[in-house]
């Protein structure tokens, strides 16, 4: 995990670019967790990790998909910015 990493914030209703891996931050039973999904492209089929997992592990998975399957960025879907931990990077 790179504390200097920068991620673009989207709202759930926003269009997700076709060249982006989407990380969704949620709160479940008082814990901050995440899920990740990505669209199909020429290198991989559409996929997801749709089970709530601690954010650092989910972020690692999202970056792995981005780096290995030609995606341009990881975007973050988060309604409540108070759930974001600066140790994960910067969200704008």
C-alpha positions in Angstrom: 0.0 0.0 0.0 1.3 3.4 -1.0 0.5 6.3 1.3 1.4 8.6 -1.5 -1.0 7.0 -4.0 -3.8 9.2 -5.4 -7.3 8.0 -6.2 -10.2 9.6 -7.8 -13.5 9.6 -5.9 -16.8 8.8 -7.6 -20.2 8.6 -6.2 -22.3 5.4 -6.6 -24.4 7.2 -9.2 -21.4 8.4 -11.3 -20.4 6.7 -14.5 -17.3 4.5 -14.0 -14.8 4.8 -16.9 -14.4 1.6 -18.9 -10.6 1.7 -18.2 -10.9 1.8 -14.4 -11.0 -0.7 -11.6 -13.7 0.3 -9.1 -13.1 0.0 -5.4 -16.3 0.4 -3.2 -15.7 1.4 0.4 -18.5 0.3 2.8 -19.2 0.2 6.5 -20.5 -3.1 7.8 -21.2 -3.8 11.4 -19.0 -0.9 12.4 -16.0 -2.1 10.2 -14.7 -0.3 7.2 -14.5 -2.8 4.3 -14.3 -2.8 0.6 -15.3 -4.6 -2.6 -13.7 -4.4 -6.0 -14.9 -4.9 -9.6 -13.6 -4.3 -13.1 -15.0 -4.4 -16.6 -14.0 -6.8 -19.4 -11.2 -5.6 -21.7 -8.9 -7.2 -24.2 -6.8 -8.8 -21.4 -9.4 -10.1 -19.0 -13.0 -10.9 -18.5 -15.3 -8.8 -16.3 -14.7 -9.7 -12.7 -15.1 -8.8 -9.1 -14.3 -9.5 -5.5 -17.8 -8.9 -4.1 -17.3 -9.9 -0.6 -16.5 -7.4 2.1 -12.8 -7.5 2.8 -10.5 -5.2 4.8 -9.6 -2.2 2.7 -5.8 -2.8 2.5 -6.3 -6.3 1.1 -9.0 -5.1 -1.3 -6.9 -2.1 -2.4 -4.0 -4.5 -3.1 -6.3 -6.7 -5.2 -7.5 -3.6 -7.1 -4.0 -2.4 -7.9 -3.0 -5.9 -9.0 -5.9 -6.0 -11.5 -5.0 -2.5 -12.7 -1.4 -3.3 -13.2 -1.8 -6.7 -14.7 -4.7 -6.2 -17.0 -4.1 -2.8 -18.6 -6.5 -0.5 -16.6 -5.6 3.2 -16.3 -6.7 3.8 -12.7 -8.4 2.7 -9.6 -11.5 4.8 -8.7 -13.0 4.8 -5.3 -16.7 4.8 -4.6 -17.3 6.2 -1.1 -20.2 8.1 0.3 -18.7 9.0 3.6 -15.2 10.4 3.4 -14.7 9.8 7.1 -14.4 6.1 6.3 -11.2 6.8 4.3 -7.8 6.3 6.1 -5.0 8.5 4.9 -2.6 5.5 5.2 -4.3 4.2 2.0 -3.4 7.2 0.0 -5.1 10.5 -1.0 -8.6 10.6 -2.4 -9.8 13.5 -4.5 
